[in-house]
Amino acid sequence: MASEKTQASQGALATAEVALEVRHLGFRFAGPAVLDDLSFTLRAGEFAVLLGPNGAGKTTLFSLVTNLYAHRQGTIRIGGFDVRRQSVQAHARIGVVFQQPTLDMGLSVGQNLLYHGALHGLGPRRTRELAERQLARLGMQGEWRTRVRQLSGGQRRRVEIARGLLHDPRLLLLDEPTTGLDIAARRELVEHVHALCREQGVAVLWATHLIDEAKPQDRVLVLHRGRLRADGGVAEVIARTGSASLGEAFERLTEGEAQ
């Protein structure tokens, strides 16, 4: 029965709209390539874990998708729009939670969200309506007037996710989002974001070096030294590498450099 559900889920994803398309992506600073001929596609409602050791190129990939770095080879499309040639349309469809917290600690939750809404051309009334809806989904209702510095680390991450989803993007990027969180907060955040995929059809690319953040039903992309070493379901990656666990598979694929 579980196998039938998995097959049905995979079939639905195969026909879902493409949220992110990366083709033959390459990037270097001055020395060796940071990313080398990277290609993959992410569809609506899909939760993909971008798994790689520190320094594998995960943050560089996110910087290219968000157009923070522009000089590259290959193409990146978000919702069918080219990031370089159609940047306004492309980035209207993306939300981002960076590794380093970016909320203004001295402002309230509401003030942070109102500022972000204004950047996307949303009026105060519409922003508050959308923001309160997202906060409620993340269990943060009633925190509108709370100063960010008064929140726990996990609560701040939820506010950042609410901010990233405020303009209804179809793709959500999270770069090491559990950095600094305790085990309970990490687990809770992973569950919340999985629920976003199920309930809102958001495509998620979750970058991490922590093996236990990948759930059995997730798709895993293993990135090492700028190259995609594996792309498939957790069980598929384990089987392909002849391993007993995802941790062992990751260690083999990254030549013992698992963190």
N, C-alpha and C positions, 0 to 999 in steps of 0.2 A: 504493500500500500504506500509506504514511504517513497519507494522507488518510482511509483506511478505519479505521485505528487511532484517529485523532483523533475521528472520528465515533462510534466505538464507546465511547470514553472519555467523550465528551460525553453520550451516551445513558445510560451508567451513572450519571453524576453527576445527570442530570435526575431519576432515580428514587431517588437516595440520600436518606437522612433529612436534614432541615433542621437544621443545627448552629446557625446564627445568622440571625435575621430582624430587620431594621431597617425600620420603616415610618414615613414622614413625620416623621423626627426633626429637631427644631429646638432650638437652645440659644443663649443669649446671656448675657453678663455684665452690661454696662451699656449698651454702645454697639451697633454693628451685630451682626447674627447671626453667631455663630462657626460654627454649622451651620444649614443652611437646607433644610428639606423633603428630608432624605436618606432614600433607600429602596434596599435591596438585600437579597439572600438568599445565604447561603453554605451549601453542602451538605457532607456527610461526605466526606472524601478530597480535597477541593478546596483548591488552593493559590491564593490570591488576593493580588495585590500592590496594596496601597493606596498609590498613588503621588501625591505632592503636594509642592509647595515647602514649606520651613519656614514655619510659620504658617498652613498650609492648613486646619488643624482635625483633623489625624490624632490627635494626643495627646488632644484634647478628646473625640473619638469613643471612644477607648479608655477614658477616664475615665468616660464615660457607660455603656459596656457593663459595666464593672467596678463600677459604682454609686458611684464616688468623688464624682461630681456627681449630684445627684438631681433638681434643678429643670429640667425639660425638657418639650418637647412631643413627641408621638408615642409609639411603642412599641418595645421591644427584647425579643426572646425568644431564649433560649438553650436549644436542645433542646426547644422548645415551651413553656418556662416563662418567664413574664413576669418581667423583672429587678426590677421594682418590687414586684409583689404576691407573687411566689414566689421571693424572692431566694436562699433557702437551696438550693432545688432547682436553680435556674439556675446559681448559682456553683459548685456541686459539679461542673458539667460544663465548667468553663473553667480553662485554665492561662494564665499571663501571664508574659512576659519584658519588663520595662520598659526604657526607654532608658538610664536610669542604673542601674549595677550595684547590687544589693541584697543580695549575699552578705556575711556577716560575715567579714572578712578574717582575723581572729585565730583563727577556728575551722577545724577540718578540714572537708573535703568531707562526710564522714559526719555530723559534728555539725550542719552546716547542713541536711542532708537529714532527719535525725532530728527536728530542731525543726519543720521544715515538715510532716512526717508527723503529728506530735503535734497541730498546728493543725487537721488534717483528721480527727482522731480515730483515727489509725492507731497501733497499738502498735509498740514498737521492733523486734521481730522481723519483723513484716509490712513495716514501713517499709524495713528493710535489704534484705529480699528484693526488694521492688519497685524500690528505688533502685539496687541492683547490676545489676538487669536493664536499667534505663534507661541507666546508666553504660556498660554493655557495648555497648549499641546505638550509643552515641555515641563509642565508642573510648576510654572513660575508666576501663576496668576496672583495678583495682590502685591507684586513687587515693583510696581511702576514707579513709586516715589522713593524706593530704597536706593541709597548711595551704593555704587558698585563696590567701594572698599569694604562695605559691611557684608558682602556676600562671600560664601565659601568658594574655593577654587572650582568645584563642580558647577555651582550656580552661575559663576561668571562664564564658564564655557557654554552653558545653556543659553545665556543671554547673547553670546557671540553667534551661536547657531541661529537663534531667533532673528538676529540682525542679518545674518547671511541669507535667510529665507524670506526676508521682509518684502522683497520685490518679486516674489514668486518665481525663482529661478528653476530651471529644469535640471541643473547640474550643481552639485555641492562638493567642493574640494575641502578636505580637512587634512592639514599638515601636522602630524604628530599631536593630535588634539588632546591627548590625555597626559601630556607633559606636566608634571607637578601635582597630579591628582593621586589620591590614595586608591587602594584596590577597589573599594566599594564604589567610589565615584567613577572610576574607570569603567567598571562593569555596567553601571547605570547609564553612562554616556553612550557606550556601544549599543545597548538595548534601545535607547531613545532614537539613535540615528537609523538603526534597522527598521524601526517603526515608521520613520519618515518614508523610507523606500516602499514599504507595504501600503501605507495609507495615502500617501500623496504622489507616488510614482516618481519621486525624485531619484535621479541617478547620483550615486555617491562614489567618490574616489577617496579612500581613507588611507593616508600614508603613515606607515609606522615601522619601527624595527622590533616591535614586540609580538612574538608569535601568538600569544594567547588572545590577541585581539581579533584574530581570524576565526570565525565560527564555521562549523562543518558545512553549512550550506553556501558559504561565500565563494566568490571567485577570487583567486589569488594571482597577482602579477608579481613575480620575484625579479627585482631590479638589482644588478650588481655591476659595479664599475661601468655604469652607463648603458648596460645592455640588458635586454629582457631575457632572463634565463628560463623562465617558465610562465605559462599563462593557462589557467584552467581551474576547475573546482578543486577543493582541498583534497578530496580522495584521489582525484586524477593526478595531481602533482605528486602526492605520496607514492602512487603506483608507478608513475613514470620514472621516478628516481630509485625505485626498489627499496623504499624506506619504510620504517614502522610508524612514523609520526611526521607531522608537518615540521616539527622542530628539526628532526633528523634530515628531512628533505631540504630544508632551508640551509642547514649547515653544509650539506653536500654541494648545493647549488652556489653557495657563496664561499666555498673553499675554506670552511672553518672560521669565517669571519662573522658568525652570528653574534648578536649583542645580547 
